[in-house]
Amino acid sequence: MALKPAIERGNYVEGAWSMIGQTALVACLVLAGSVGAQDEVEASQPPSTRAWRIAPEVSHYRYKEPGVMTNEGTLYGIVGSYTFRSDGDGGLTSLISDANSTITLEGRLAFGEVDYDGSYMDGTPLSASGIDDFLFDLRLLWGRERPAAKYFNAIYAGLGYRYLNDDSSSQSGGYERESNYLYVPLGSRQDFDLKGRWDLSLTGELDVLIVGRQISHLSDADPELPDVRNWQWPGVGAGLSLDLRRKGRNVDFALSPFLRYWWVDESSVSKGYYEPKNHTVEYGLSFVVRF
């Protein structure tokens, strides 16, 4: 319900100028997350050795191909991660780093229903509701913790894989779409000590798309149509989150509002079809347990 015939393909120059503007927005988000500390705020204490982070979440999701279609709805999910820290005694991370380094394995699952507002391929307007969306994200991150630093108490980089399945095959003219992104996340975190057992963490992230692969099962809509596979590039993403945390003896709890963003340019042409440029905005709230 979103793939377009190549004869309607837009101009790459327009896409390039759009990417410049979107990249500027992303840079502002990362700057806000990384360097937003005030001079009078004290630096946070050294990070806890607690390794597990579990965060159920709810978010509002909006995917848009300007002038073509919009998917919008609510997603429910959970993010889980485990952080390995070097102990200097031959542990996993000490093989490749010093005592300030970390390796984090992080995964995210989310699902929900979205409403579609767009048109059939022939231009006939179409609206549909109850379309199933499923999202999976897996990341491996290498980081450096710097508790005494005035800015950037933690920095990290890594490799991520994001998969989104949007299945409208139960709708008239609908079909299953699979989005695959391989990307590099780059981020930083600033910590603040508040009074008592409370502290605050602000995290900003920039995501650089290495390559995207879009699979559109057009045969779901019409058996005479082909299943199409398109390569997508360039693309850029960003994330911003704020953790308000209550520290406990064995477990920490936090509320964390967040914002996530992606922009991806037009895809290559395959079998006469291409994916229009698009952007995704997702914002929500998670409840974090750290132990």
N, C-alpha and C positions, 0 to 999 in steps of 0.2 A: 504493500500500500504506500510505499515511499520511493521505490526505485523508479527512475525516469529513463525514457528512451534517449539514446545518445544524441538524437537530432535536436533535442532541447537543451543540450549541454551548455552551461554558462561559460563566461569568460574567465580564464585563469588569472588575468591581470586584476580583475575585481576581487577574486579570492585572495590574491597576494596582499592587496591593500587592506582587506578585512583582517587578515592574519596579523598585520602590523598593529592595528587598533586593538585586537584581542590580546596580543602579547603585552601591550602596554598595560591593559587591565590586569593581566596576570601578575606582572611585575609589581604593581601597586599592592595586590593582595599579599604577595610574598613579603614585600617590604613591611607591610603592616604587621604580619605575623612574626617577623624576625627582629625588627628593630624598634618595636613600639614601647620599649622600657623608658621610664622616667628616671632622671639622674638620682632623685632622692629615694627611690625604691631600693631596698636592700637586696643583694643577690641571694638566691635560694641556697639552702644547705645542700651538701652532697646528695646525689640521688639515692633512693632506697635500692637495696639489693633485691627487692621483690621483682620477680621476673614475669609473672602472669598478668595479663590485662584482658578482661572480658567486658564487652560493652554492647548490650542490647540497644537498639536504636529505632527511631521512626523518622521518616523524612518525606518531604514533598519533592517529587521528581518531575522535571519538565524537559523533554527533548523536542527540539524544533529544527525543522529545515525551512528557513525563511522563504515565504511565498509558496510553500509546498504543503507542509503538514505539521501537526503538533501532537505529541503524546504527553499526557499529563495525568498524574495520580499520586497515590500514597504508597510508599514502600516500607516494609518492616524487615528488620535485619539484625545481624549480630556481627561484631568484629572481635576477633580474638588474636592475641599475639603472645609470643614467648621470647624473652631477651636473654641471650647468653652474655655473661660478662667474664672478662679475663680474670683468673685468680692467681696468675703468676706461677702456678704449680703444674703446668702441663695440660691445663684444661683446653676445651675446644678452641676458644678464641685466643688463648695465649700462644697458639701455634702460629698465628698470623698477625698479632697485634700486641699493644701494650695494655697496661691496666686501665687506661681510660677508654678503651675501645669496646664496642658492643656489636653483636650480630643479632638481628631480630627477624623472626619469621612471623609474618602477619597474614591473616586471611579474613575475608569478608563474604557473607552471604546475605542476600536481600531478595525479597519477592513482594509482589503486589499486583494490583490491577490498575490499568491506565485507560484514559479516554482518548480516542483518536478523532482529530478534526482535520480533514484534508479532502482528498478527492480520489476517484478512480484514475487509472492511467489515461483515460480519454478525456479527463477534465471534469467529469460529472462530480458535483460536491458529495461528500460522504462524511458522516459522523457515526462513531461506534463507541460503545462502552464495554467494560468488562474484559479488556484485552490483558492476557497474562504476561507479566514481565518477571524475569529471573536474572539476577546479577551475581557474579562471582568474581572476586578479586584476590589475587595471591601475590605477596611481595616478599623479597629477601633484601634486608637493609643492613648496611654497614654504617656504624656511627661512632662519633667521638663525644664523650661527655666532659664538660669543662665547668665544674661547679663554681669555681672562683671567678669566672669570667664576668665582666660587666654586661656584655651582650653575648648572644649565642651560647647559652649554657649547654646546648647539644646541637650537633649538625649531623646530617646523614645523607646517604645516597644509596642507590641500589637498582634492582630490576623488578619490574612488575608486569603482571599479565591480568587483563580485565576482559571478562566475557559477559555479554548481555544477550539474552534470548527474549525476543519480542514476538509472541505467537498470536496472530489474529486469524489463524486458519479456520477458526470456528465461525468467523464472520463472512458474509457474502463478499467475494472478491479479495479476501484477506489471505495472508500467507505467513509462514514462519521466517523470521529474520534473525541472523546470528552475527553479532559484532565481536570481533577479537582485536584487542589492542595489546601490543608489546611496547612497554614504555620505561623510561628512566625517571624515578622520583628523586628530587633534590629538595631537602628541607632543613629547617632549623627550628629550635625551641628556646623560648625565653621563660625562665622561672622567677617567681616572686614569692617571698615569704610574707604571709599576712599574720595577723595576731593569733596567738594560741596555736591550735592544731590545724589551721587553715593555710593553704597556699594556692597559687594560681599559676597556670602554665599556658602560654600562647604559642601556637605552632603554625608556621606557614610553610607551604610546599609548592614547588613548581614541577610539573610533569611534562616530559618531552617525549612525544610519540616517536618510536623507532619505525613502526609499521603497523598498519591496520588491515584487517582482512574481513570483508563483509560477505556473508553468504545469504542469498535470498532464494527461498524455495518457491519460485513463481509457479511451479507445477501444482502447488496447493490450491491456487486460484483458478488455474486452467491447465489441464494435463498437456495441452499443446505448447505451453510456454516452457522455456528452459529454466533450469536452476542456474543462478548466476553467482559468480565469485569475483569480487572487485577488490583491488588493492587500494588502500587509503593512506595518503600522506600529502602534505605535512599536517601536524596537529599539536596542540598544546593544552595542558590542563593545569589546574591549581586547586589548592585546598587551604582552608583556614579553620582552626578550631581553638576553643577556649575551655580549659579544664578548671573548674572551681572544686578543689579537693579538700576533703576532711581526712586528716591522717589519723590512723588508729594504731594500736599496738601490733596487730598482725595483718590487718586489712585496711586499705584506703578506699574511700568512696568518693565519687565525683559526678557532677553534672557537666555535660559538655555540649554546648551548641556548636554546630559546624556548618560550613559552606563548601561545596565541591563544584567544580566547573570543568567542562571540556569543550574545545572547539576543534573541529576536523574539517579539512578542505575537501573539495570534490574528489571522487575516486577516479581510478582508471576506467576505461570502457571495456566491458566484457559482453560479448554476444549482443551488442547493440544497446546495452543499458549501462547506466552509471548511477552512483550514489551522490545526491546533492550535498553541498557543504552543510554542516549542521553544528549546533551547540547544545550542550546539556547543562542545566543548572539544578542542583540538588541542595536543599538546606533542611536541617532537622536538629534533633536533640538525642543524645545518648546518655545512658546511665552507666558509669564506669565503676568496675570493681577491680582493684589491683592487689595482688597478694604474692 
